[in-house]
Amino acid sequence: MVFVLYCKRFGRFATRIALIAYLALAGTWLSPSAWAQDFETKAPYAFLLDVETGSVLLDKKSNEPMPPSSMVKLMTMAVVFDMLKEGQLSITDEFLISEDAWRRGGAVSGGSTMFAELNSKIALSDLIPGVVVQSGNDAAIAIAEGLAGTEPGFARLMNAKAQDIGLTGSNFTNATGLPDSEMHVTARDLAKIALYIIEQHPTYYSYYGMEDFTWNGVRQRNRNPLLSMGIGADGLKTGHTKEAGYGLVGSAVQDGRRLLLVVNGLSSMRERREEARKLLLWGFRAFDKATLFDAGETAGNVSVFGGTVGRVGVAGKGPIHLLIPKGAQPDLRARIVYQGPVSAPIEKGARIANLRVYDGESELLNAPLYAQEDVDVGPLHKRAMDAALALLKQMWRQYF
């Protein structure tokens, strides 16, 4: 069935959308954008995401493996934050700074350090900024050893968490990001970890906005250069090794819009700072936000199997927006995508479909859609009729 909708006039043009409901598997977030390559960056790896719409504004080798450097500490903290949330840890728990943590991550190591003293015990409330703000390898190793006995054991927890989050191109072997030929991440996966922390742990995310942290008499400023630029940045993590170059996972908010940025492989701190700032400002300034559907507005209908009704309306949890480059006049088409017909019972608010918006053949948006009402299981004769119709449709597709 084909529906033609006319959205509100936006800017200098009216967005025309044809909605086509068809049977397919629902997709995932982080859809590639038709204009995701329209901006040049010196970064060998780059990824820029508009969080609200899920629109990828720039994508440069985001699925290719790369050495992660200290940006891997995002996953270290994701494991810790989850354990805190689940009650497996307390913020007051203390961790021992072992000789290994001190030698490989302390002041004697020559790398990024919290300056923790050998054999001291430090509360998790101090180790977290030791990792997040100071990028202390000693703090990260102490956490890993305290939670899993050994750092390789903690890496197994990191890889298990990677599966939970939905990472597809990363492998973790340590908690610090120190060079290891078997450890790699992708820019897209780093963005997923960062978004997971932002959305699932908003309280702990505030650590990433701390300007500085002092331990053992040593005050260290946050290594994230975006925080002092006045562009709305509130996190996340820098990284650098000889193998990886200079990298950054950053996030900023302007006028209620959150952008998430990953860059890696840059040649200097200055280049990292300038490229990150340039990309974020472009992301904020080069796009207008169009409202496709208001909050609660029905985007379309989904077929129901064995229910009291044959179809149920679907909508976003809030308004559904789309980013459009300033001055562009795309010819937009959209599809409601779902695995169907959806079997009853269906609870109001259940995610049962996705709205995919295209400019030509390029996908611009992939937004989840939710049932607008409860659908109970129908009477026996209704379920029998639906089963018969499904069989007829299957035979028709098979033989005709």
N, C-alpha and C positions, 0 to 999 in steps of 0.2 A: 504494500500500500504506500502511496506517495502523498506526502503532505507538503504544501508550500506555505511558509510563514514569512511575514514581513516584520522585521524588528524595528525598534524605534530609530529615527534618523540620528545618525552619529557623525559629528563633524560635518563634512561636506557631502556625505553620501548616505544612502540607506542601504543597510546590509540585507541582502536577499539570501535566504537559506532554504534549501530543499531538504526535508527530513525524510529519510528512507529507513524504515524499520526492516531489519532482516536478521536471520539466525546466524550467530557467530559467537566466538569467545570474547568476553570482555577483555579490554586491554589494561595497560598499566600506565602510571604517571611518567613524566619526563619524556614527552613526545618530541621528536625532532621537528624543528620549525622550517618553513619555507624560506625564511630570511635569516636562518641561523648562521650563514656564512658571509653576511653582508658587511662585516666589520673586521678590519685587519688588526691583528695583535702580534707582538714579537714573541709571545709565549708559545713554545712548541706544543704545549697541552693547555687547553682552555675550555671552560664550561661555564655558562651563565644561565641561571634559571630564575624565572619569575615564579615565586612560591605559590601565590594565590591561584593563578590560572594554570600552573604546571607547564607554561610555555618555555621552551628552550630558546633563548635569544641568541646564543652563540655556542657552537659546538666544533671544537678543533681537536680531533683525535681523542675524544673523551672515553672511548672504549678500548684504547690501547694501553697495555700494561706499562707502568713506569715505577721507578723506585720512589717510595713515599716520603723518606726522611722523617722529620718529627711530626709531620701531619698524621702519621700513624697513631699518635697519641690521642686522636679523636676516638678511635676504636677502643683504646685503653680506657678512656673515660666513659664511653658508652657502656662498657661492661660494669664499671664501678657504679655508675648512676642507676643502672637497672637493679643491681644488688641492693643498693640503698633503698630504692623504691619498693622492692619486694621484702624488705625487712631482714635480709641476710647479712647486712652490714649496719653499723652505726657510725655516724660522723665522728664520734668520739673514740672509735677503735684506734689503737696504736699499732704501728708497724716498725719493725726493726730495720735499721740501715746496716745490712750485712757487709762483710768485707768486699764481696763481689759488687754489690750496689755502689759502694764507696769507690772502689778502684775503677770500675768501668763507667760510673756515672757521676762521681763526686768531683771535688776540686782538682784532685790529682789527675783526672782523666783528660783535662784540656777541652772537654766538650761542654755543652749546655748543662748547667748544674744548679741545684737548689742550695748547694754548700752545706748539705747535711753532714753531721759529724759521724764518724765510724762508731758503730754499736749503739748509737742513740735510738730512742724510740720516739716516733713522731705521730701525732694524731692525724687521722684522715682529713680532718678539717683544714689542716695545714699542708698536707701532701697534695690535695687537689689543686690549690693555687700554685704549689710548687711545680706541678705538671703543666697546668693550663696557662699560667702567667709567665713562669720562669723557664718552662720547657725542660725542667730538671730530669735528666736521665736517672739520677740517683733515686728520685722520688718515684719514677715510673717502675724501676726495677724492684724497689722495696714493696710497692703495691702488688706487683706480679708475684713476687716470692711469698708475700703474706697471704695472698688469696689462693694460690695454686701450688705452693711449695717450691716451684721452679719457674723461671721465665718461659721455657718451652711448654710447660704445663699450662701457663696462663695464655700462651699463644693459641692453644687448643680451644680455650674459652672464647678467644677473639674470633676464631674461625667459625665456631658454632653460632656466635652472635651475628656474624656476617651472613650466615644462611638465614637466620631469623629476619634480618633486616631486608634481605633480598639482594645482596651483593652478588654479582655474577662474574667479576673479573679480578678478584683480589685474593691474595694468600698472605697470612700473617705468621711471622716466625719469632717476633719479639715485641716487647711493649714500648720500645723507645723510638724505633725507626732507624737505629744504627744500621749501616749497610749489611745486607745479607743477600746473596745472589738468588735465594729462593723466595724472597719476599717482594711482592709487587702489589700495586693497586691501580685502579683507573680513576680518572678525574670524575667520572660519573658516579662511581662508588663512593668516593670521598664526599661528594655532594649528598648522597643518600645518608651517609653517617651523620653529617652535619645537620641535615633536616630532621633526622631521627632525634638527635639531642635537643634541637630547638622545639620540636613539637611534643616530645614525650617527657622532657625534663626542663620545663621553663624556669624553675627555681634554680637548678644547678647551672643552667645556661648562663645565668648572670655572672658566674665566675669569669667567663670569657671577656666581659667588659671591664674587668678591674684594670685600673691604670698602672698599678704597681703592686709588688708584694715584697716584704722584708723577712728574711730568715737568717738566723745566725749573724745578725748585724749587717747583712748585705742587702741593700735595697736594689731591686731590679725592676725596670719598667717593663710593661707588657711589650712583647716583641712584635705585636700586630701593628703595622704602621697606619692602618686605616682608622684606628680609634681616635687619632688626634687630628684628623683631616676635616672634621665638621661636615661629613657627608652622611651621617646617620648610622655609621658602622657600630656594631655591638659585639662582634666576634669574628673569627674563631681562632685559627692556628696557622702559624708560619712553619716553614721547614727549610733546611738546607744541608746537603752533603755534597761532596765533590761529584759523586755519581749522579745525583738527582738534580743538581742546580738549585736555584732559589724558587721556592713554591709558597703558595698561600691558599688557604680556604677561608673566605671572608663572607660576611653577611652584613647588609645595611638595610635600613628602613627609611623611606621618604614618603610622606603623605599617605601612610598606611600600606604602602607597597613594600614587600620584602624581596630583595634579590639575594641570590646565593651564588658565589663565585668560586671557581677553582682555577688556579694557574700553576704551572710547574715548568721547570727546565730553563728558567731565566738566568741571565749571566751575572747579576749583581743585586744587592739589596735595593739600590736605587731603581734599577729597571723593574724589579718586582713591584715596588711601591707605585711607580708611575703607571705601569700597565694595569695594575689592579684598580687604581683610582679611575683611570681612563675608561675601563670597561664598565665599571659600576655607573659612572656618570652617563655614559652612552645608554646603558640599559634604562636608566631613569628618565632620560630626556628624549629619546628617539622614538618612543612609542606612546600611543593613546590607548586608553582602556575603553572598549565598547561593552555594553551590557547586552548579552544575548537573551537572557531570561532573568526576570526579577526573582527575588526570594519567594518560594512557594508557587511560582508560575509553572504550569505543566509544560514540559518539553516535548512530551509525546506519550504514547501508550505501548505497553508490553503485553504480549499474549500470555494467558494463564492456562495451565493445564489442571483440570480436576477441581476447579474452584467454583464458588457461588457466582462469579462473574467471569467473562471470557477475556477481559483486558483490565489492566490497572495502569493509572497514570503514574508518571515518574517525573521527578524534579530534582534540582540540586539541593544541598542542605542550606544554601544561601543563594545569593545572586550568582549567575554564571557569567563570567567576564572573559573577554578575549583581547589580547594585545595586538594592536595594528600599527605598523610603522606610520609615522606622521606623513601625511600627503599621499599615502597608498590608497588604492581603490580595488581591493581584491574581490574576486568573484567567489564568494564563500558558499560551500555546500557542507551539509552535516548528515551524519548517520547515527541512529540510535543502535548500539551494538550490545547484544546480550546472548546468553546461552538459553535457548528457549524452545518451546514455551516453558515459562517458569512454573514449577509445580507448587500448588497450594499445599499447606497454608503459607501465606506471605504476611510478615509483620510490617506494619507501617514503619517506615524509616530504614527498612532493609535495603542494602545496596544490591541492585539486581541488573543494572545496565550501565553503559558508558555513553556519553555524547562525544562523538569524534567530529571535529570541524576541519575542513580541508580548503586550501586554496589551490585549485587544480588537483594535482596528484599528491601534493605535499600536505602532511598532517600538521595542523597548527595547534590543536587543543585536544586533550583527552580527559574529560571530566566525568567523575562518578555521578550516577543518578540513583535516586532512592524512591521506593514505593511510597505513594501518597496516602494510602489507606490499607487497612487490614483486609486480607482476602481469606475467608475460611474455606475449608474443604467442602466441596459441593456434595449433593446427594449421589447415591450410587448410579442412577441412570445418567446423570450429568458426566460423571467420571468415565462411564462406559462409552458415552457418545464422544467425549474428547479422545479416548484411546482409539476408537474406530476412525475418527478423522485424522489422527496422527498416523495411523497405519496407511490410510489412503494416500496421504501426502507423501509418505515414504515410498510407496509403490509408484506413485506418479513420477517422483524424481528418479527412481531407479529405471523405469521402463520408458519414460517419455522425456 
